[in-house]
Amino acid sequence: MSREWISEGLYEGWRQELSVDRLLARTKSQFQDIAVFENVDLGRVLMLDGVVQITERDEFVYQEMLTHVPLLEHGDAKRVLIIGAGDGGVLRRVLEHSTVEKAVMVEIDGEVIDLSKKFLPAIAGDAWNDPRAEVIVGDGIEYVTNAPDGSFDVIIVDSTDPIGVGEVLFTDSFYSHCARILTANGIIVNQCGVPFMQADELRDTSARRAQFFDHVSAYVAAVPTYVGGFMTLGVAAKGTVPGRQSADVIRARAGKAGIANTRYWTPEMHVASFVLPPYIAQNLPR
């Protein structure tokens, strides 16, 4: 019996194909094409506009690093804003921090949330029902524009690449407002692509944020389904320089927050992730 395959064409000359062993959902929302399907190797897969966003098998790498690193770099994050992340995985990891008092998640596409709840329930777990969580279906740009000064300690942006619906989350205006609504020791993090293929994404994003933040850097995570090598997670801070804490300090903060049983993140991986190969580091502001 022949298998159906779906092709991810993120790059002009390089594609990866995934077998669609069972199609669970395929729809066109107001904002993007959404597909959820089962793959024999990766479990359930979420694709937006033909690009892999998350798979059950390797989501822990991306979610743990996107969440635990900025929260533990901050060290005392009580209010966290999440932009995007409609699958709920970032919300789940943020709420694993017992020290977090409030997590606001703003996702523009409610259909992503609905389909994730139905077909990818393990990714968010019980996060949707946590009393500390406020989930808003709305425009992240509008939310940060109207949020009060100094209202969040950490902002996590889990968006698509800067094309289509995600493009507005990589602008000067967005980063200016993010800096305004962060507290004095505030930190923002967002995915900046795979620099082996998307160096301009890390370079342009870092240059934009350097206008509004004292410290701009990046760290890496190896996510198997994000083809092309290391994924970079760009980080900018108003206070302490990111990546300067020892593993012992990070371990103590994780213990206080109740972080345990991780599958990729450890205090040592946390510290090591800020050590960048030259081909990546050259795209950061000097």
C-alpha positions in Angstrom: 0.0 0.0 0.0 1.4 3.4 -1.0 1.9 6.0 1.7 0.9 9.6 1.5 3.8 12.1 2.1 3.7 15.8 2.9 6.6 18.0 1.9 8.0 20.8 4.0 9.4 23.5 1.7 10.7 26.1 4.1 13.9 26.5 2.0 14.1 27.0 -1.8 16.5 24.2 -2.5 16.0 21.8 0.5 12.9 19.9 1.5 12.1 17.2 4.0 9.2 14.8 3.6 7.1 13.2 6.3 4.7 10.3 5.9 1.1 11.0 6.7 0.1 7.7 8.3 -3.2 9.1 9.5 -4.5 12.6 8.7 -6.3 14.0 11.8 -7.2 17.5 10.6 -6.6 19.8 7.7 -8.2 23.2 7.6 -7.6 26.7 6.4 -8.2 29.2 9.3 -8.5 32.9 9.0 -4.7 33.2 9.2 -3.0 30.0 7.9 -3.2 26.5 6.7 -3.3 24.0 9.6 -2.5 20.3 9.4 -2.4 17.7 12.1 -1.3 14.1 11.3 0.3 11.0 12.7 3.8 9.9 11.6 5.2 6.5 12.4 8.5 8.0 13.7 7.4 11.3 15.2 4.0 10.7 16.6 1.5 13.5 16.0 2.7 16.5 14.0 1.4 20.0 13.8 2.2 21.9 10.6 1.3 25.6 9.8 1.5 26.8 6.2 3.4 23.6 5.3 6.1 24.0 8.0 6.6 21.7 10.9 5.8 23.5 14.2 5.8 20.7 16.7 5.9 16.9 17.0 5.1 14.7 19.9 8.5 13.0 19.8 10.8 16.0 20.0 8.7 18.8 21.4 10.4 18.6 24.7 13.6 19.9 23.4 12.2 23.2 22.0 9.6 23.7 24.8 12.0 23.1 27.7 14.8 25.4 26.3 12.4 28.1 25.2 10.9 28.3 28.7 13.3 27.2 31.4 16.3 29.1 30.1 14.8 32.7 30.3 12.8 32.0 33.5 15.9 30.7 35.3 18.2 33.4 33.8 15.8 35.9 35.3 15.7 34.1 38.6 12.6 35.6 40.1 10.0 35.7 37.3 6.5 36.0 38.7 4.5 37.3 35.6 5.2 35.8 32.2 3.7 36.8 28.8 3.6 34.2 26.1 2.9 35.3 22.5 1.8 32.5 20.1 2.5 28.9 21.3 -1.0 27.8 20.5 -0.2 24.1 21.1 0.1 24.9 24.9 3.5 23.4 25.4 5.2 26.7 26.5 2.3 27.4 28.8 2.7 24.0 30.4 6.5 24.5 31.0 6.0 28.0 32.3 3.5 26.8 34.9 5.9 24.0 36.0 7.7 26.9 37.8 5.9 27.1 41.1 7.3 30.6 41.5 5.3 31.9 38.6 2.1 33.7 39.8 0.6 34.6 36.4 1.0 33.4 32.8 -0.8 35.3 30.1 -0.8 33.6 26.7 -1.9 35.5 23.6 -2.5 33.4 20.4 -3.9 35.0 17.3 -5.4 31.8 15.8 -8.0 30.1 18.0 -8.2 27.2 15.7 -4.6 26.2 16.5 -5.6 26.1 20.2 -8.8 24.1 19.5 -7.0 21.5 17.3 -4.2 21.2 19.7 -6.6 20.5 22.6 -8.3 17.9 20.5 -5.5 16.1 18.8 -2.3 17.0 20.8 -3.6 17.0 24.4 -0.4 15.6 25.9 1.7 18.7 24.8 -0.2 21.1 27.1 -1.3 18.6 29.7 -3.4 20.3 32.4 -2.0 23.8 31.7 -5.3 25.0 30.1 -7.1 24.6 33.4 -4.4 26.0 35.7 -5.8 29.0 37.6 -2.6 31.0 37.0 -3.2 30.8 33.3 -5.0 33.4 31.2 -5.4 32.4 27.6 -6.4 35.1 25.1 -7.3 34.6 21.5 -6.1 37.8 20.0 -3.4 39.9 18.4 -0.1 39.8 20.3 0.9 43.1 18.8 -2.2 44.8 20.1 -1.8 43.2 23.5 1.8 44.5 24.0 0.9 47.9 22.7 -1.8 48.3 25.3 -0.1 46.5 28.3 1.0 48.7 31.2 4.7 49.6 31.7 6.7 47.0 33.7 3.8 44.5 33.8 5.9 41.3 33.0 9.2 39.8 34.1 9.6 37.5 31.0 8.2 37.5 27.5 8.4 34.3 25.4 7.6 34.6 21.7 6.8 31.3 20.1 5.9 32.3 16.6 6.3 31.1 13.0 9.2 32.5 11.0 8.9 36.2 10.0 6.7 35.5 7.1 2.9 35.5 7.0 1.1 35.8 10.3 4.4 35.8 12.3 6.0 38.7 10.4 4.7 41.5 12.7 6.4 39.9 15.7 9.8 40.8 14.3 9.4 44.6 14.0 10.9 47.6 15.8 7.5 48.6 17.1 6.9 45.2 18.7 10.3 45.0 20.4 10.0 48.6 21.6 6.7 47.8 23.4 8.2 44.6 24.8 11.0 46.5 26.4 8.5 49.0 27.8 6.3 46.4 29.4 9.1 44.4 30.9 10.3 45.0 34.5 13.8 46.4 35.2 15.4 42.9 35.0 13.1 41.7 32.3 14.0 39.2 29.6 12.5 38.4 26.2 13.2 35.3 24.1 12.0 34.1 20.7 13.0 31.6 18.1 15.4 33.0 15.5 15.5 30.1 13.1 18.2 27.7 12.0 21.2 29.9 11.3 22.9 27.5 9.0 20.0 28.3 6.6 18.4 31.4 8.1 21.3 33.5 9.4 19.5 36.7 8.3 16.7 35.9 10.8 19.1 35.9 13.8 21.1 38.8 12.5 18.1 41.1 11.7 16.2 40.2 14.9 19.3 40.8 17.1 20.0 44.2 15.5 16.4 45.3 16.0 16.4 44.3 19.6 19.7 46.0 20.3 18.0 49.3 19.9 15.8 48.7 23.0 17.7 46.2 25.2 21.1 46.6 26.8 22.1 42.9 26.3 21.4 40.9 23.2 22.5 37.3 22.8 21.4 33.8 21.7 21.6 30.2 22.7 21.0 27.0 20.9 19.0 23.8 21.0 19.2 20.7 18.7 15.6 20.0 17.6 15.7 17.0 15.2 12.7 18.1 13.0 14.0 21.6 12.6 16.3 20.6 9.8 19.6 22.4 9.2 21.4 22.1 12.5 21.1 24.1 15.7 17.9 26.2 16.3 18.8 29.6 17.8 16.7 31.2 20.5 17.4 34.9 20.6 17.4 36.5 24.0 17.5 40.1 25.1 17.7 41.5 28.6 17.3 44.8 30.3 19.3 43.8 33.4 21.7 40.9 34.0 23.7 39.7 30.9 22.2 36.4 29.8 24.4 33.3 29.9 26.7 34.4 32.7 25.3 32.4 35.6 27.1 29.2 36.7 25.4 25.8 36.6 25.2 25.8 40.4 23.3 29.0 40.5 20.9 27.8 37.8 20.5 24.5 39.7 19.6 26.3 42.9 17.0 28.5 41.0 15.5 25.4 39.4 15.2 23.7 42.7 13.4 26.7 44.2 11.0 26.7 41.2 10.4 22.9 41.4 11.8 22.1 38.0 12.6 18.4 37.7 12.3 15.4 35.4 13.4 17.3 32.2 14.4 15.4 29.1 16.8 17.9 27.5 17.3 20.9 29.8 19.7 20.6 32.7 21.7 23.3 34.5 24.8 22.1 32.5 22.9 22.2 29.2 21.6 25.6 30.1 25.0 27.1 30.6 26.5 25.3 27.6 23.8 26.4 25.2 25.2 30.0 25.3 28.5 28.8 23.9 28.0 29.5 20.2 30.0 28.3 17.1 31.5 31.2 15.2 29.2 30.8 12.3 26.3 31.6 14.6 28.0 34.1 16.9 29.0 36.3 14.0 25.3 37.2 13.4 25.0 38.9 16.9 25.7 42.6 17.5 29.3 43.2 18.4 
